Amino acid sequence: MTDAAPAAAAPEAETARPAAKRKAGVPIWRVGKPDSILAAAVDTARDALAAIARPEDIGSHIAAKSEGERVVTHLFECRLRGYRGWQWFVTVARVARSKVATVNEIGLVPSEGSLLAPEWLPWSERIRPEERDAAAHGDDAAPEDSEQDAAETHDDGAAATSHDDGSQGPDEHDD
């Protein structure tokens, strides 16, 4: 009977624990209040970004998100051309009992509505039916490579003559 009592108590203990409130797609350890010292390190994060980006490419501070114990990620608006919807991120951390934030990582992350590259497709799925048919019949749209074609594309004969006369380059000296 002593074996059955602990087994029966274990499921009750698991259900008695309150579940942490989770956001969709966010790991449970990221839900929580950010460290106050690190959350206040906005200027430190902005200065770190200024080392890799022009000040005009760094927009306003968007958020400070907890990544774990004594680790916070600061998000800034990105104003780089071609990166619409992207955000700069700077992850800072500190050791226990320290009041100094250390920059761990800097980069760009996409947000909702960001311009992203299309999903990668294998070559076999990218070719069109007419390209498959042409390949099956031996039709090749690419021109044949030959020495004549290469010579015609280069109007400067200097490269050909220096090769033909056996010149080794600027370090060759006749003594």
Backbone as CSV, one residue per row, in Angstrom:
resi,resn,N_x,N_y,N_z,CA_x,CA_y,CA_z,C_x,C_y,C_z
1,MET,0.811,-1.195,0.000,0.000,0.000,0.000,0.852,1.256,0.000
2,THR,2.037,1.184,0.526,2.874,2.376,0.545,3.304,2.771,-0.868
3,ASP,3.399,1.801,-1.772,3.788,2.121,-3.147,2.675,2.852,-3.885
4,ALA,1.430,2.551,-3.589,0.302,3.145,-4.307,0.045,4.586,-3.875
5,ALA,0.300,4.918,-2.617,-0.003,6.261,-2.119,0.831,7.345,-2.812
6,PRO,2.160,7.208,-2.965,2.916,8.253,-3.645,2.533,8.378,-5.120
7,ALA,2.209,7.269,-5.758,1.833,7.313,-7.168,0.536,8.084,-7.349
8,ALA,-0.385,7.936,-6.429,-1.660,8.642,-6.529,-1.481,10.127,-6.247
9,ALA,-0.524,10.491,-5.399,-0.316,11.894,-5.048,0.393,12.662,-6.164
10,ALA,1.201,11.984,-6.959,1.970,12.657,-8.009,1.085,13.344,-9.044
11,PRO,0.043,12.698,-9.591,-0.785,13.400,-10.569,-1.490,14.615,-9.969
12,GLU,-1.885,14.549,-8.701,-2.553,15.684,-8.073,-1.592,16.858,-7.929
13,ALA,-0.323,16.573,-7.618,0.662,17.634,-7.456,0.911,18.345,-8.789
14,GLU,0.914,17.579,-9.892,1.135,18.178,-11.206,-0.023,19.081,-11.611
15,THR,-1.237,18.674,-11.306,-2.393,19.478,-11.705,-2.595,20.666,-10.780
16,ALA,-2.037,20.620,-9.566,-2.215,21.713,-8.621,-1.336,22.917,-8.973
17,ARG,-0.235,22.681,-9.734,0.643,23.780,-10.121,-0.060,24.697,-11.110
18,PRO,-0.007,26.010,-10.888,-0.631,26.906,-11.861,0.213,26.963,-13.133
19,ALA,-0.440,26.919,-14.266,0.260,26.980,-15.546,0.627,28.421,-15.864
20,ALA,1.821,28.604,-16.394,2.256,29.947,-16.787,1.487,30.373,-18.031
21,LYS,1.160,31.635,-18.097,0.433,32.151,-19.249,1.388,32.198,-20.439
22,ARG,1.028,31.512,-21.524,1.879,31.437,-22.705,1.267,32.190,-23.864
23,LYS,2.111,32.821,-24.621,1.691,33.445,-25.864,1.965,32.455,-26.988
24,ALA,1.142,32.481,-28.001,1.319,31.566,-29.124,2.675,31.771,-29.777
25,GLY,3.413,30.692,-29.988,4.701,30.754,-30.656,5.854,31.257,-29.817
26,VAL,5.645,31.566,-28.564,6.707,32.082,-27.703,7.041,31.026,-26.653
27,PRO,8.319,30.614,-26.560,8.679,29.623,-25.545,8.334,30.117,-24.144
28,ILE,8.017,29.198,-23.256,7.563,29.548,-21.907,8.600,30.374,-21.156
29,TRP,9.900,30.139,-21.385,10.913,30.883,-20.637,11.032,32.321,-21.096
30,ARG,10.426,32.677,-22.223,10.469,34.063,-22.684,9.317,34.890,-22.134
31,VAL,8.364,34.241,-21.532,7.235,34.973,-20.963,7.651,35.430,-19.573
32,GLY,7.572,36.677,-19.328,7.947,37.201,-18.024,8.430,38.623,-18.132
33,LYS,8.585,39.222,-16.994,9.011,40.611,-16.918,10.520,40.685,-17.140
34,PRO,10.984,41.604,-18.001,12.425,41.723,-18.222,13.157,42.259,-16.995
35,ASP,14.409,41.919,-16.874,15.276,42.421,-15.815,15.281,43.946,-15.893
36,SER,15.048,44.618,-14.770,14.899,46.081,-14.771,16.177,46.816,-15.185
37,ILE,17.337,46.326,-14.775,18.603,46.974,-15.147,18.838,46.839,-16.650
38,LEU,18.586,45.649,-17.178,18.796,45.421,-18.605,17.744,46.124,-19.453
39,ALA,16.523,46.181,-18.963,15.466,46.876,-19.702,15.764,48.366,-19.806
40,ALA,16.456,48.911,-18.817,16.808,50.335,-18.827,18.058,50.625,-19.664
41,ALA,18.711,49.602,-20.183,19.962,49.772,-20.931,19.715,50.089,-22.410
42,VAL,18.738,50.924,-22.696,18.392,51.285,-24.074,19.547,52.034,-24.738
43,ASP,20.173,52.953,-24.021,21.292,53.717,-24.592,22.487,52.815,-24.897
44,THR,22.741,51.846,-24.038,23.822,50.889,-24.282,23.543,50.111,-25.556
45,ALA,22.294,49.674,-25.714,21.908,48.924,-26.909,22.018,49.799,-28.161
46,ARG,21.564,51.029,-28.085,21.632,51.940,-29.241,23.092,52.238,-29.613
47,ASP,23.953,52.436,-28.617,25.373,52.680,-28.883,26.018,51.476,-29.574
48,ALA,25.632,50.278,-29.175,26.165,49.070,-29.813,25.723,48.999,-31.274
49,LEU,24.485,49.360,-31.543,23.994,49.386,-32.925,24.735,50.420,-33.757
50,ALA,25.048,51.545,-33.150,25.745,52.615,-33.869,27.126,52.167,-34.348
51,ALA,27.668,51.120,-33.751,28.966,50.603,-34.180,28.868,49.854,-35.507
52,ILE,27.667,49.372,-35.877,27.528,48.617,-37.126,26.577,49.269,-38.124
53,ALA,25.835,50.273,-37.707,24.858,50.913,-38.593,24.958,52.425,-38.470
54,ARG,24.546,53.098,-39.526,24.516,54.562,-39.473,23.386,54.997,-38.551
55,PRO,23.553,56.079,-37.818,22.507,56.537,-36.895,21.153,56.754,-37.573
56,GLU,21.157,57.212,-38.831,19.883,57.432,-39.522,19.176,56.129,-39.913
57,ASP,19.884,54.981,-39.850,19.270,53.682,-40.141,18.654,53.039,-38.904
58,ILE,18.867,53.648,-37.744,18.332,53.125,-36.485,17.157,53.995,-36.073
59,GLY,15.990,53.380,-35.961,14.791,54.124,-35.592,14.544,54.118,-34.099
60,SER,13.303,54.309,-33.750,12.928,54.397,-32.336,12.959,53.029,-31.654
61,HIS,13.099,53.066,-30.342,13.086,51.848,-29.530,11.667,51.295,-29.523
62,ILE,11.511,50.029,-29.841,10.190,49.406,-29.933,9.821,48.676,-28.652
63,ALA,10.745,47.849,-28.156,10.418,47.022,-26.988,11.684,46.466,-26.348
64,ALA,11.523,46.002,-25.117,12.550,45.246,-24.403,11.888,43.947,-23.976
65,LYS,12.390,42.819,-24.506,11.771,41.520,-24.248,12.699,40.637,-23.431
66,SER,12.113,39.959,-22.462,12.874,39.034,-21.635,13.186,37.778,-22.435
67,GLU,14.451,37.364,-22.400,14.879,36.134,-23.068,15.213,35.051,-22.046
68,GLY,15.174,35.381,-20.801,15.526,34.461,-19.738,15.994,35.253,-18.538
69,GLU,16.587,34.562,-17.592,17.055,35.237,-16.388,18.256,36.119,-16.710
70,ARG,18.144,37.429,-16.483,19.185,38.429,-16.723,19.643,38.482,-18.180
71,VAL,18.694,38.280,-19.098,18.952,38.414,-20.536,17.757,39.125,-21.156
72,VAL,18.013,40.241,-21.853,16.945,41.045,-22.454,17.335,41.398,-23.884
73,THR,16.360,41.366,-24.780,16.571,41.794,-26.159,15.826,43.094,-26.402
74,HIS,16.559,44.105,-26.856,15.971,45.394,-27.221,15.702,45.389,-28.719
75,LEU,14.542,45.879,-29.115,14.171,45.974,-30.525,14.070,47.434,-30.928
76,PHE,14.637,47.747,-32.096,14.602,49.099,-32.642,14.065,49.037,-34.066
77,GLU,13.400,50.089,-34.470,12.913,50.201,-35.837,14.119,50.244,-36.781
78,CYS,14.023,49.533,-37.906,15.077,49.538,-38.913,14.657,50.448,-40.062
79,ARG,15.535,51.373,-40.427,15.241,52.313,-41.512,16.131,52.083,-42.729
80,LEU,16.754,50.924,-42.816,17.582,50.595,-43.970,16.709,50.402,-45.205
81,ARG,17.180,50.916,-46.355,16.449,50.684,-47.603,16.425,49.192,-47.896
82,GLY,15.276,48.684,-48.318,15.159,47.274,-48.656,14.825,46.375,-47.476
83,TYR,14.721,46.924,-46.291,14.431,46.131,-45.097,13.143,46.600,-44.430
84,ARG,12.129,46.866,-45.244,10.838,47.317,-44.722,10.274,46.260,-43.758
85,GLY,9.890,46.697,-42.574,9.304,45.793,-41.587,10.309,45.050,-40.721
86,TRP,11.588,45.177,-40.994,12.599,44.504,-40.190,12.898,45.334,-38.952
87,GLN,13.500,44.681,-37.964,13.841,45.357,-36.713,15.278,45.021,-36.329
88,TRP,15.981,46.036,-35.828,17.291,45.794,-35.237,17.065,45.143,-33.878
89,PHE,17.921,44.210,-33.507,17.860,43.666,-32.151,19.235,43.735,-31.515
90,VAL,19.226,43.976,-30.214,20.455,43.971,-29.417,20.138,43.187,-28.156
91,THR,20.836,42.084,-27.960,20.633,41.271,-26.765,21.707,41.639,-25.750
92,VAL,21.253,41.966,-24.548,22.157,42.333,-23.460,21.951,41.377,-22.291
93,ALA,22.993,41.218,-21.501,22.921,40.331,-20.335,23.772,40.923,-19.221
94,ARG,23.612,40.352,-18.054,24.450,40.751,-16.920,24.591,39.555,-16.001
95,VAL,25.655,39.553,-15.225,25.851,38.499,-14.241,25.126,38.890,-12.964
96,ALA,24.906,37.920,-12.106,24.220,38.180,-10.843,24.962,39.244,-10.041
97,ARG,24.230,40.128,-9.423,24.713,41.211,-8.562,25.472,42.311,-9.317
98,SER,25.489,42.242,-10.611,26.137,43.291,-11.398,25.083,44.272,-11.885
99,LYS,25.477,45.490,-12.057,24.564,46.510,-12.568,25.001,46.975,-13.957
100,VAL,25.923,46.213,-14.575,26.461,46.566,-15.885,25.907,45.611,-16.944
101,ALA,25.323,46.188,-17.993,24.802,45.394,-19.108,25.921,45.143,-20.112
102,THR,26.017,43.916,-20.574,26.992,43.528,-21.583,26.247,43.176,-22.858
103,VAL,26.704,43.705,-23.991,26.073,43.406,-25.275,26.535,42.028,-25.730
104,ASN,25.570,41.157,-26.021,25.883,39.798,-26.448,25.747,39.599,-27.951
105,GLU,24.719,40.224,-28.543,24.435,39.947,-29.948,23.700,41.125,-30.572
106,ILE,23.971,41.367,-31.848,23.335,42.454,-32.591,22.948,41.911,-33.960
107,GLY,21.812,42.357,-34.469,21.434,41.928,-35.811,20.084,42.464,-36.236
108,LEU,19.562,41.885,-37.308,18.253,42.233,-37.851,17.350,41.017,-37.786
109,VAL,16.086,41.239,-37.459,15.088,40.171,-37.471,13.853,40.671,-38.207
110,PRO,13.182,39.776,-38.933,11.949,40.193,-39.594,10.802,40.247,-38.599
111,SER,9.844,41.100,-38.887,8.623,41.146,-38.079,7.456,40.881,-39.020
112,GLU,6.253,40.968,-38.503,5.092,40.766,-39.360,5.103,41.804,-40.468
113,GLY,4.832,41.380,-41.671,4.804,42.293,-42.795,6.164,42.591,-43.396
114,SER,7.208,41.911,-42.937,8.548,42.134,-43.493,8.640,41.562,-44.900
115,LEU,9.455,42.180,-45.701,9.727,41.686,-47.036,10.743,40.558,-46.900
116,LEU,10.341,39.345,-47.296,11.197,38.171,-47.167,11.394,37.517,-48.526
117,ALA,12.455,36.763,-48.665,12.690,35.990,-49.879,11.639,34.889,-49.967
118,PRO,11.289,34.479,-51.186,10.315,33.398,-51.309,10.888,32.092,-50.767
119,GLU,9.998,31.187,-50.443,10.416,29.888,-49.920,11.262,29.178,-50.962
120,TRP,12.332,28.535,-50.532,13.237,27.858,-51.442,12.562,26.637,-52.037
121,LEU,12.768,26.444,-53.327,12.261,25.263,-54.017,13.432,24.528,-54.652
122,PRO,13.422,23.195,-54.611,14.480,22.444,-55.285,14.442,22.714,-56.791
123,TRP,15.561,22.549,-57.448,15.661,22.814,-58.874,14.624,22.018,-59.655
124,SER,14.425,20.763,-59.295,13.485,19.915,-60.035,12.056,20.447,-59.989
125,GLU,11.728,21.228,-58.972,10.384,21.801,-58.879,10.312,23.196,-59.493
126,ARG,11.464,23.818,-59.759,11.476,25.173,-60.304,11.390,25.213,-61.817
127,ILE,11.862,24.178,-62.487,11.868,24.235,-63.943,10.454,24.112,-64.487
128,ARG,10.217,24.837,-65.573,8.897,24.847,-66.202,8.789,23.667,-67.160
129,PRO,7.558,23.244,-67.488,7.378,22.110,-68.412,8.070,22.324,-69.759
130,GLU,8.023,23.548,-70.306,8.668,23.784,-71.606,10.188,23.655,-71.511
131,GLU,10.758,23.960,-70.347,12.196,23.774,-70.163,12.541,22.292,-70.086
132,ARG,11.663,21.505,-69.462,11.865,20.054,-69.395,11.829,19.452,-70.793
133,ASP,10.857,19.888,-71.590,10.720,19.366,-72.952,11.943,19.715,-73.790
134,ALA,12.430,20.947,-73.658,13.603,21.373,-74.418,14.824,20.561,-74.015
135,ALA,14.982,20.286,-72.747,16.118,19.500,-72.271,16.026,18.062,-72.760
136,ALA,14.821,17.521,-72.828,14.629,16.144,-73.279,14.962,15.999,-74.763
137,HIS,14.732,17.047,-75.560,14.991,17.005,-77.002,16.420,17.424,-77.342
138,GLY,17.185,17.801,-76.350,18.564,18.199,-76.575,18.722,19.636,-77.002
139,ASP,17.669,20.425,-76.948,17.765,21.840,-77.293,18.471,22.550,-76.155
140,ASP,19.473,23.337,-76.503,20.203,24.085,-75.485,20.199,25.547,-75.879
141,ALA,19.631,26.376,-75.047,19.528,27.800,-75.348,20.846,28.527,-75.127
142,ALA,21.771,27.923,-74.392,23.041,28.583,-74.096,23.974,28.482,-75.295
143,PRO,24.703,29.550,-75.644,25.635,29.492,-76.771,26.808,28.581,-76.440
144,GLU,27.382,27.997,-77.504,28.536,27.127,-77.327,29.753,27.985,-77.003
145,ASP,30.543,27.562,-76.053,31.765,28.284,-75.715,32.879,27.837,-76.658
146,SER,33.628,28.769,-77.153,34.771,28.446,-77.999,35.817,29.529,-77.828
147,GLU,37.016,29.257,-78.316,38.078,30.254,-78.230,37.745,31.459,-79.090
148,GLN,37.083,31.222,-80.219,36.708,32.317,-81.109,35.748,33.266,-80.396
149,ASP,34.722,32.715,-79.693,33.768,33.551,-78.963,34.478,34.361,-77.886
150,ALA,35.407,33.743,-77.184,36.118,34.439,-76.121,36.963,35.574,-76.683
151,ALA,37.598,35.347,-77.829,38.423,36.387,-78.440,37.573,37.547,-78.929
152,GLU,36.386,37.257,-79.433,35.515,38.311,-79.942,34.967,39.188,-78.827
153,THR,34.771,38.634,-77.634,34.219,39.418,-76.537,35.245,40.357,-75.928
154,HIS,36.548,40.097,-76.158,37.599,40.958,-75.615,38.193,41.775,-76.747
155,ASP,37.917,43.061,-76.799,38.444,43.937,-77.835,39.894,44.308,-77.575
156,ASP,40.329,44.197,-76.344,41.689,44.568,-75.980,42.606,43.385,-76.245
157,GLY,43.521,43.510,-77.152,44.418,42.418,-77.499,45.622,42.340,-76.591
158,ALA,45.754,43.247,-75.625,46.929,43.279,-74.752,47.059,42.006,-73.941
159,ALA,45.958,41.472,-73.475,46.024,40.257,-72.665,46.506,39.093,-73.504
160,ALA,46.039,38.998,-74.743,46.442,37.904,-75.609,47.916,38.018,-75.980
161,THR,48.413,39.211,-76.278,49.809,39.358,-76.678,50.758,39.128,-75.519
162,SER,50.418,39.554,-74.314,51.319,39.329,-73.187,51.417,37.852,-72.863
163,HIS,50.357,37.111,-73.127,50.378,35.672,-72.892,51.189,34.983,-73.981
164,ASP,51.037,35.445,-75.219,51.704,34.806,-76.341,53.216,35.004,-76.325
165,ASP,53.694,36.151,-75.840,55.135,36.404,-75.869,55.868,35.802,-74.674
166,GLY,55.154,35.091,-73.807,55.781,34.410,-72.692,56.077,35.299,-71.509
167,SER,55.544,36.483,-71.492,55.785,37.402,-70.389,55.229,36.829,-69.095
168,GLN,55.989,36.957,-68.058,55.563,36.433,-66.765,54.914,37.480,-65.891
169,GLY,54.908,38.716,-66.293,54.312,39.754,-65.488,55.326,40.800,-65.089
170,PRO,54.985,41.692,-64.168,55.839,42.827,-63.818,57.117,42.455,-63.080
171,ASP,57.190,41.257,-62.512,58.375,40.890,-61.735,59.482,40.285,-62.595
172,GLU,59.211,40.069,-63.891,60.205,39.452,-64.757,61.258,40.489,-65.134
173,HIS,62.517,40.137,-64.972,63.614,41.054,-65.293,64.611,40.351,-66.197
174,ASP,65.105,41.049,-67.195,66.182,40.531,-68.042,67.499,41.090,-67.525
175,ASP,68.383,40.231,-67.044,69.664,40.699,-66.497,70.775,40.480,-67.454
